């Protein structure tokens, strides 16, 4: 389920960013980007900090291994991200 407000409820700066992504990539921005930009102060900022810590912070796994795990999980979930 994807909320229509996340699809069309962005503020002007975020709408401009999504338009730029569309022009440069010739595709609609993926859902995770749309979600991160919907209310960055509520969700986007916090999930970005968490993701950065998980993917680049101290770990027994290398950054490459973590990226591979994320890509594999995304593929299993049929996620274009």
C-alpha positions as CSV (number, residue, x, y, z in Angstrom):
1,X,0.0,0.0,0.0
2,X,1.3,3.4,-0.9
3,X,-0.4,6.5,0.4
4,X,-1.6,9.0,-2.2
5,X,-0.4,11.9,0.0
6,X,3.2,10.5,-0.2
7,X,2.7,10.4,-4.0
8,X,1.4,13.9,-4.4
9,X,1.7,15.8,-1.1
10,X,5.2,17.1,-1.2
11,X,6.1,20.7,-0.5
12,X,7.5,23.0,-3.2
13,X,11.2,22.3,-2.6
14,X,10.6,18.6,-2.5
15,X,8.5,18.8,-5.7
16,X,11.3,20.6,-7.4
17,X,13.8,17.9,-6.3
18,X,11.5,15.2,-7.6
19,X,11.1,17.1,-10.9
20,X,14.8,17.3,-11.2
21,X,15.2,13.6,-10.6
22,X,12.6,12.9,-13.3
23,X,14.3,15.2,-15.8
24,X,17.8,13.9,-15.2
25,X,17.0,10.2,-14.9
26,X,14.1,10.2,-17.3
27,X,12.2,8.2,-14.7
28,X,9.9,8.8,-11.8
29,X,11.8,8.8,-8.5
30,X,11.6,5.5,-6.7
31,X,9.2,5.1,-3.8
32,X,11.9,5.3,-1.0
33,X,13.1,8.7,-2.3
34,X,9.5,9.9,-2.5
35,X,9.0,8.8,1.1
36,X,12.2,10.3,2.4
37,X,11.3,13.6,0.8
38,X,7.6,13.7,1.9
39,X,8.3,14.8,5.5
40,X,12.1,14.9,5.9
41,X,11.9,16.4,9.4
42,X,9.7,13.5,10.6
43,X,11.0,10.5,8.8
44,X,13.6,11.2,6.1
45,X,16.3,12.7,8.3
46,X,16.1,10.0,10.9
47,X,16.0,7.0,8.6
48,X,18.9,8.5,6.6
49,X,21.0,8.8,9.8
50,X,20.2,5.3,10.7
51,X,20.9,3.9,7.3
52,X,24.3,5.7,7.2
53,X,25.2,4.2,10.6
54,X,24.2,0.7,9.5
55,X,25.9,0.8,6.1
56,X,29.0,2.8,7.0
57,X,29.5,2.5,10.7
58,X,31.7,0.0,12.6
59,X,31.0,-3.6,11.7
60,X,32.7,-7.0,11.2
61,X,31.4,-6.8,7.6
62,X,33.0,-4.6,4.9
63,X,31.1,-1.8,3.3
64,X,31.0,-3.9,0.1
65,X,29.5,-6.9,1.9
66,X,26.8,-4.7,3.5
67,X,26.0,-3.2,0.1
68,X,25.8,-6.7,-1.4
69,X,23.5,-7.8,1.4
70,X,21.2,-4.8,0.8
71,X,21.1,-5.4,-3.0
72,X,20.3,-9.1,-2.5
73,X,17.5,-8.3,0.0
74,X,16.1,-5.6,-2.3
75,X,16.2,-8.1,-5.2
76,X,14.3,-10.7,-3.1
77,X,11.7,-8.1,-2.2
78,X,11.4,-7.1,-5.9
79,X,12.5,-3.6,-4.9
80,X,14.2,-1.4,-7.7
81,X,16.2,0.3,-5.0
